[in-house]
Amino acid sequence: MAKGLDSKFIHYGIRENDLQTIATLCESHNLDKDWVMEELLRKYHEAKVDTIEMTDAETESIINAAIAKIKSE
């Protein structure tokens, strides 16, 4: 295992094993992993920083917005 902090963890507070889960889900659903990482994780992180404790509904709203953006492109 590599030593040091992963850049995604530093930027988004998400650990490597969770990133691997996201990557696996992207692959199984034929989604661009890099886009999902940047679009979803960036917005999730911004919302979490603003509210500290996010509800499931707030998290779902971020995911739904990202899905709507995918469909509109």
N, C-alpha and C positions, 0 to 999 in steps of 0.2 A: 504494500500500500504506500502511495506517495505521501511524503511528509509535507506539512504546510497547509494553508487554508485554500480551498477551492474558490476561484473567483466568483462563481455563482452563489456560493454560500456567503461570501463577503457582501455581494450586491443584494441578494434576496433573502438570506437567512434560511436557505433550503439545503439540506445535507445531500451528499453524493448518492446515498441509497435511494432517496426520494427522487433525485434527478434521473436515476436509472429507471425507476418506475415510470416516470413521465415519458422518458425516451421509449420504453417498451410499449406504453399505451399509444404513443404517436405512431409507432411502427405498425401496430396492429390495426389502427384506424386510418392508416395512410395519410397522416398529417405531417407537415413540415416541422420537425422537432425544433429547429432553430427559431422559427416564427413563434411557435407555442411558448418556447422558453422566454423569448423577448416580450411578446405581446401579453401573455397571461401572467408570467411571473413579475414583469415590471408593474403591471396594473395592480396585481395582488399585493405586491410589496408597498406600493404607494398608498393603497387603501389601508393596509395594516398599520403602516406608520402613522397615518392620520387618525385611526380609531383605536389603536392598541389592541382591543379585543374585537375581532370580527365575528359576526353571527354566520351561521350556515347560509342564511338568505343572502347576506352581502357577498359571500364567496360565490354562491350560485349566480348572482347577478353579474359578477365579473366574467364568469365562464360563459354565461348566456350571451353577453355582449361580444365576446371574442368569437363565439360560434356564429353569431349574426354577421360579424365582419367577414368571416370566412365565406359565408354564403353569398354575401353581396359582391365579393371580388371575382 
